[in-house]
Amino acid sequence: MPNSIEKLLESSSSVAPFYFGQVLVRRTNSGCFVLSHRDDETLDHLQVFRSAEDAIEIAKYDDAGNYRPLKTAPNLRHGWRLELDTLEQLRCALDYFYPGRLAVFAAWKKGKLQTTPLRETLDRQSGMYRVAAKTSDSQIDNLVADFCRSNGGCLRTILWKRDADGTVSSTKLPNEKFDPSFDQASAQPGSSTGSGYSASALPGSVQSADRRMPENGEGRYFD
């Protein structure tokens, strides 16, 4: 019996092509799945892969050959096409591209995603990291704006707050960064906005390639 994640993927893929971060997912007439970089949708001469595990290597380096330590950074390399036979293979591949994001997305869709305020995370640091608790609000403003911005930082939609009072994470980010219905990957220069269905919210990203599902959100991931 399909689990909640596979049910979400089945629902998304049955409507139309959809985006998951920078990945475009299309379903063939035979029921198989074709994945590519969203910017390569109209290209034909792509390197073909046929195993879900190939996503590990595809996601490892950017176009310049540099290692990608943050898999939700907007620098997924181009030039590939991943052909998969089953929904289970699709689930595995997307998990390799964006580790943990499918589970977060499923929890968000169910209304069960719990987030932790940044201040709470900073305050529980110990040892050599105890100094993190002294981070000022202005420093947090700058830090979050720099590292979490969609254009060059991270594609995840920010759902967590700065503190227990519900203060916005950073006043220097646009409102769209906190909107689960906004396709964060579309903020990249030259990025395709596509047509079809978007499950991109990476809360913080699945997006339909017209209608959108929220992105995968950030929560409980600062430890």
C-alpha positions, 0 to 999 in steps of 0.5 A: 500500500502506498505511503503518504509520500507516494500518494502525494507524488501520485496525485501530483504526477497525475495532474500534469508535469510538476517541479520539485525545486529545480527538478522537472518531473514528467509522466509518460503515456506508459506511466513511467517518469522522466526527470530533468533540470527545469531549465532543460525542458525543451532540450533533446541532447541530454545525458540519459540515466536510468537508475534512481541512484544516479540522482546521487551523482547528478546532485553532487556537483554543480555545472562548474564541477564544484561540490554541492554541500547544500542540496537545496542550493539553487545550483543543480547542474544541467544536461541530464535526463533521468528515466524511471519506471515506478513511483517508488523509484521516483520517490527515491530519486527525489529524496536523493536530489533533496534529502528529507524534503519529501517527508517535510512536504508530506508533514506540511500537507497534513498540517503536522509540520512543527518548526523551531524558532531560531532563537531556541536553537541558538540558545541550546547550543553548548561548548564552543558554539555557546557564543551563538546565543549572543547573536544579535537581531541585526546579525540574524537579519543579515545572516538569514538574508544572506544564506537563506535567500532563494537567489544564490542561497537556499530554495527552501521556503522559510516557515520558522520564526526568529523567536517565540514571539513569532518575529519574522526570520529576516526583515531583509527577505521578500515576502515571497520567501515565506510564502509556501505557494511561491515557486522559489526556484523561479527566482533564479536568473533565466529559470523556467516558470514552466506550464502545468502543475507545481509541487515546488514549495521546498516547505521548502519545494514541490510545484506544478509546472499553473497550479502550485503546491507549497514548497518544502519548508524549513523547520527543525533543521538548524541543529 
